[in-house]
Amino acid sequence: MPRSKNGTRRRERRRKIMKLAKGYWGGRSRLFKTAKESVMKGLASSYRDRRRKKRDFRRLWIARISAAVRAEGVTYSQFIHGLAEAEVMLNRKALSNMAIEDPVAFKAIVAKSREALATTAATAGGIPAGGIPAGGVPAAGVGAK
């Protein structure tokens, strides 16, 4: 039986790599070994960054929402908590977009969040999450060591 040198398959494999390396600079687009290294690194980076892009956009949306709600006198965490209490189901992308493109509607949502926080504090006996009411005297057993 004659020896097989894997000729056509080898050529196909190399052609595939060289096609992916098109547009690379210098030997990275002409030499198989360097092209293969560059393509592998490029594919790994694109895989990683497709996931990173989601994180980066979420961080951007949160920064935009935070800036917009601070202008209204509320912190980001209070705002998000208020939305959860008010059962407003808007994602961060939509909120960020609204803060930029429709500030009037965004102010209405901030007001709704504030309302929900106020009703939550009122139903908890007027004691906010920190345990000390507005008068400054802690409730019985709260904060005592």
C-alpha positions in Angstrom: 0.0 0.0 0.0 1.5 3.4 -1.0 2.3 6.0 1.7 -0.3 8.7 2.1 1.1 12.2 2.5 -2.2 13.9 3.3 -1.8 16.2 0.3 -5.2 17.6 -0.5 -6.4 17.8 3.1 -3.2 19.5 4.1 -3.6 22.1 1.3 -7.3 22.7 2.3 -6.3 23.2 5.9 -3.6 25.7 5.0 -5.8 27.5 2.5 -8.4 27.9 5.2 -5.9 29.5 7.6 -4.4 31.7 4.8 -7.9 32.9 3.9 -8.6 33.9 7.5 -5.2 35.7 7.6 -6.0 37.9 4.6 -5.4 41.6 5.3 -2.8 40.9 8.0 0.5 42.8 7.7 3.7 41.3 6.4 4.5 37.6 7.0 1.3 37.2 9.0 -0.6 37.1 5.8 2.0 35.2 3.7 3.9 32.6 5.9 1.8 29.7 7.1 3.2 29.4 10.6 3.0 33.1 11.5 -0.4 33.3 9.8 -1.7 30.4 11.9 -0.4 32.0 15.1 -2.0 35.3 14.3 -5.3 33.7 13.3 -5.5 31.6 16.4 -4.8 34.6 18.6 -7.4 36.7 16.6 -10.1 34.0 17.0 -9.4 33.7 20.7 -9.6 37.5 21.2 -12.8 37.7 19.2 -14.4 34.9 21.3 -13.3 36.6 24.6 -14.4 40.0 23.5 -17.8 39.0 22.3 -18.5 38.2 26.0 -16.6 41.3 27.3 -18.7 43.5 25.0 -21.8 42.6 27.0 -20.1 43.5 30.2 -18.7 46.8 28.8 -22.1 47.9 27.5 -23.8 47.1 30.9 -21.2 49.2 32.7 -21.8 52.1 30.2 -25.6 51.9 30.8 -25.2 51.8 34.5 -22.8 54.9 34.4 -25.4 56.8 32.3 -28.3 55.9 34.5 -26.3 56.8 37.6 -25.4 60.2 36.3 -29.0 60.9 35.3 -30.5 59.8 38.6 -27.9 61.7 40.7 -29.1 64.9 38.9 -32.5 64.0 40.4 -31.0 63.6 43.8 -31.2 59.8 44.0 -28.4 57.2 44.0 -28.3 54.4 41.4 -28.9 51.7 44.0 -31.9 53.5 45.5 -33.3 54.1 42.1 -33.0 50.4 41.0 -34.4 49.2 44.4 -37.3 51.6 43.9 -38.0 50.2 40.4 -38.0 46.7 41.8 -40.5 47.7 44.6 -42.7 49.5 42.0 -42.5 46.4 39.7 -41.2 48.5 36.8 -39.7 46.0 34.3 -37.4 48.1 32.3 -33.9 46.9 31.5 -30.7 49.1 31.9 -30.3 49.5 28.2 -33.8 51.0 27.9 -33.4 53.2 31.0 -30.1 54.5 29.7 -31.6 55.3 26.3 -34.5 57.0 27.9 -32.3 59.1 30.1 -30.6 60.5 27.0 -33.4 60.7 24.5 -36.5 61.3 26.7 -35.5 63.1 29.9 -39.2 64.0 30.8 -40.2 60.3 30.7 -37.1 59.3 32.7 -38.0 61.9 35.4 -41.4 60.3 35.6 -39.8 56.9 36.2 -37.5 58.4 38.9 -40.6 59.8 40.6 -42.3 56.4 40.5 -39.2 54.9 42.0 -39.2 57.5 44.8 -42.9 56.8 45.4 -42.2 53.1 45.8 -39.3 53.7 48.2 -41.5 56.1 50.3 -44.4 53.6 50.5 -41.9 50.8 51.5 -40.5 53.0 54.3 -44.0 53.9 55.5 -45.1 50.2 55.6 -42.0 49.3 57.5 -43.2 51.5 60.4 -41.3 54.5 59.2 -38.0 52.8 59.9 -35.7 53.0 56.9 -33.3 50.2 56.0 -30.5 51.7 58.2 -32.6 51.1 61.3 -32.6 54.8 62.6 -35.8 56.7 61.9 -35.9 60.4 60.8 -36.1 61.6 64.4 -32.7 60.2 65.1 -33.8 57.9 68.0 -33.4 54.3 67.2 -36.4 52.0 67.7 -36.4 49.6 70.6 -33.9 46.8 70.0 -32.6 48.2 66.8 -28.9 49.0 66.7 -28.4 48.0 70.4 -25.4 45.9 71.2 
